Amino acid sequence: MKISLHPAAEDDIEEAAAFYEKTGSPALAAKFVAEFKRVSQLLLEFPGFGSPRSRGRKGFR
C-alpha cells in the first residue's frame, strides 16, 4: 500500500522542511523528512497505532 497525501499536507511538509533547512541545517531538514516517512510507514504497517481508545488499559492513563 502507498500513502497518499492531500496537496495541502504535502505543502505543509515541504514548508516545514524548508523551515528546518533555513533555521537549522540541510541535515535537520533531511532528518525531518526521513522521520515523516518512517512514521508514515509505521502507520501503513500498524493502522491502529495511536488510535484513541474509549477505555485505557488498567494501570495506564
Short mmCIF file of the C-alpha atoms (twelve columns), coordinates in Angstrom:
data_MODEL
# 
_entry.id   MODEL 
# 
loop_
_atom_site.group_PDB 
_atom_site.id 
_atom_site.type_symbol 
_atom_site.label_atom_id 
_atom_site.label_alt_id 
_atom_site.label_comp_id 
_atom_site.label_asym_id 
_atom_site.label_seq_id 
_atom_site.Cartn_x 
_atom_site.Cartn_y 
_atom_site.Cartn_z 
_atom_site.pdbx_PDB_model_num 
ATOM 1  C CA . MET A 1  0.000   0.000  0.000  1 
ATOM 2  C CA . LYS A 2  1.119   3.555  -0.638 1 
ATOM 3  C CA . ILE A 3  0.500   6.719  1.343  1 
ATOM 4  C CA . SER A 4  -1.412  9.432  -0.444 1 
ATOM 5  C CA . LEU A 5  -1.262  12.936 0.985  1 
ATOM 6  C CA . HIS A 6  -3.646  15.797 0.424  1 
ATOM 7  C CA . PRO A 7  -1.915  18.558 -1.580 1 
ATOM 8  C CA . ALA A 8  -2.179  20.901 1.417  1 
ATOM 9  C CA . ALA A 9  -0.442  18.304 3.602  1 
ATOM 10 C CA . GLU A 10 2.326   17.949 1.022  1 
ATOM 11 C CA . ASP A 11 2.737   21.732 1.100  1 
ATOM 12 C CA . ASP A 12 2.936   21.652 4.907  1 
ATOM 13 C CA . ILE A 13 5.685   19.012 4.835  1 
ATOM 14 C CA . GLU A 14 7.651   20.975 2.242  1 
ATOM 15 C CA . GLU A 15 7.264   24.218 4.223  1 
ATOM 16 C CA . ALA A 16 8.364   22.536 7.439  1 
ATOM 17 C CA . ALA A 17 11.401  21.013 5.736  1 
ATOM 18 C CA . ALA A 18 12.312  24.411 4.256  1 
ATOM 19 C CA . PHE A 19 11.976  25.999 7.706  1 
ATOM 20 C CA . TYR A 20 14.245  23.377 9.293  1 
ATOM 21 C CA . GLU A 21 16.761  23.823 6.500  1 
ATOM 22 C CA . LYS A 22 16.749  27.630 6.894  1 
ATOM 23 C CA . THR A 23 16.784  27.817 10.693 1 
ATOM 24 C CA . GLY A 24 18.714  24.623 11.354 1 
ATOM 25 C CA . SER A 25 20.575  22.872 8.588  1 
ATOM 26 C CA . PRO A 26 20.010  20.766 5.483  1 
ATOM 27 C CA . ALA A 27 20.773  17.723 7.640  1 
ATOM 28 C CA . LEU A 28 17.985  18.676 10.057 1 
ATOM 29 C CA . ALA A 29 15.536  19.070 7.178  1 
ATOM 30 C CA . ALA A 30 16.551  15.657 5.841  1 
ATOM 31 C CA . LYS A 31 16.045  14.102 9.295  1 
ATOM 32 C CA . PHE A 32 12.566  15.641 9.489  1 
ATOM 33 C CA . VAL A 33 11.572  14.203 6.108  1 
ATOM 34 C CA . ALA A 34 13.093  10.812 6.936  1 
ATOM 35 C CA . GLU A 35 11.185  10.685 10.238 1 
ATOM 36 C CA . PHE A 36 7.941   11.606 8.492  1 
ATOM 37 C CA . LYS A 37 8.491   8.766  6.019  1 
ATOM 38 C CA . ARG A 38 9.380   6.345  8.839  1 
ATOM 39 C CA . VAL A 39 6.235   7.136  10.814 1 
ATOM 40 C CA . SER A 40 4.125   7.009  7.651  1 
ATOM 41 C CA . GLN A 41 5.431   3.502  7.011  1 
ATOM 42 C CA . LEU A 42 4.599   2.517  10.600 1 
ATOM 43 C CA . LEU A 43 1.028   3.698  10.078 1 
ATOM 44 C CA . LEU A 44 0.766   1.550  6.960  1 
ATOM 45 C CA . GLU A 45 2.034   -1.487 8.840  1 
ATOM 46 C CA . PHE A 46 0.036   -0.824 12.024 1 
ATOM 47 C CA . PRO A 47 -3.071  1.219  11.097 1 
ATOM 48 C CA . GLY A 48 -4.391  1.140  14.671 1 
ATOM 49 C CA . PHE A 49 -1.181  2.650  16.020 1 
ATOM 50 C CA . GLY A 50 -2.082  5.700  18.073 1 
ATOM 51 C CA . SER A 51 -5.820  5.215  17.734 1 
ATOM 52 C CA . PRO A 52 -7.813  6.573  20.675 1 
ATOM 53 C CA . ARG A 53 -9.477  4.033  22.928 1 
ATOM 54 C CA . SER A 54 -12.643 4.512  24.933 1 
ATOM 55 C CA . ARG A 55 -11.000 2.846  27.925 1 
ATOM 56 C CA . GLY A 56 -7.340  2.636  28.709 1 
ATOM 57 C CA . ARG A 57 -5.502  -0.402 29.940 1 
ATOM 58 C CA . LYS A 58 -5.605  -0.963 33.661 1 
ATOM 59 C CA . GLY A 59 -2.724  0.896  35.280 1 
ATOM 60 C CA . PHE A 60 -2.193  3.225  32.307 1 
ATOM 61 C CA . ARG A 61 -3.607  6.706  31.929 1 
# 
